[in-house]
């Protein structure tokens, strides 16, 4: 039901999602889709594990109100597999994630600790990840691009190991990667890309599938 049409019938042409108005952000990931709309409500549809109710796993072909994200939420609210994240448009531009699946720390914090409502993503020193321009979510890996160009990732790394706090992405030389826009994370394997200076593209992570 991730198309949100009210049925489980696939479509080869665009279909309107039912029951939504005043939508200002939409994202897809895994087997679900989510949108921020109306009075700052996040609704999701499809396989709603964790995004709609923290304990239940069920399918809804129409949007179900998940959490109230508040007036400070931004239009950047990507959805991974059974989890999602958002960037607040307040002065701090901080990041929060929620969801049922946190087996690699992709929501932030220790694995296997579901978060039914958005919770701040914390750095290794306990401070909140902030000053973020973009965020991206994949299968089990999340990344954030700060306004300064710094790129941070957490969750599953390229060796399929757990990272519970954001780690700075660096070049082979050890120089920090500087991104500009277009941050994306792979939907299945832990890899990501970002646009850099001069129209360049930089990618990192798992590279084993030909």
C-alpha positions, 0 to 999 in steps of 0.5 A, a space after each residue: 500500500 506504499 502508493 497511498 491510493 487506497 488499494 494494493 494494485 500497482 500502477 504504471 502511471 502516477 496516482 493521487 495519494 488519498 486523504 492528504 492536503 497542504 503537503 509540504 514534504 514527501 519521502 519514500 523508503 523501503 515499503 512505506 511513504 511519508 508526508 508532512 502536511 496540514 497542522 505539522 503532522 507526519 503521516 505514513 502509508 504502506 508497511 507501517 512498522 514503527 512509523 505509525 505505531 511503535 509496536 505494530 507491524 501492519 499495512 495501510 493503503 492510505 495515510 495514517 497519522 504517525 507523529 506530530 513533528 511541530 512547526 519547526 520541521 523542515 521539508 527534508 524528511 527522508 524515510 529509510 526502511 522502517 525509520 525516518 529522520 528530519 531536519 528542524 528549521 530552527 536556528 540550530 538546524 538539528 536532526 531527529 530520527 524515529 522508527 522501529 528498526 535501529 539494529 545498526 544505530 541508523 536512528 541514533 543511539 544503541 542498536 535495538 532501541 526503537 524510537 516511536 517519536 523523533 529524538 535528537 541524533 547525538 554526537 559522540 560527545 553527547 551534543 546534538 547534531 546540528 547546523 544541518 542543511 540536508 539529511 538522507 536515509 537508506 536501508 540501515 545508514 543515515 547521513 547528514 550534510 552540514 551547512 559548512 560542507 561537512 558530511 556525517 554518517 551513522 548506522 551501518 558502515 561499509 563493513 556492515 558494522 554498527 555506528 551509533 553516533 555520526 562519524 565524519 566522512 573523510 577522503 583517503 588522505 584523511 582530509 574531510 570531505 566537503 559536500 555542497 548538495 544532493 546528499 543521497 544514501 543507497 536504498 539497500 547497501 550502505 553507500 552514499 553520494 554527494 555533490 561537491 565543488 565544480 560539479 563533482 560527485 563523491 561516493 563512498 561505502 559498500 562497492 561489492 555488487 557488479 
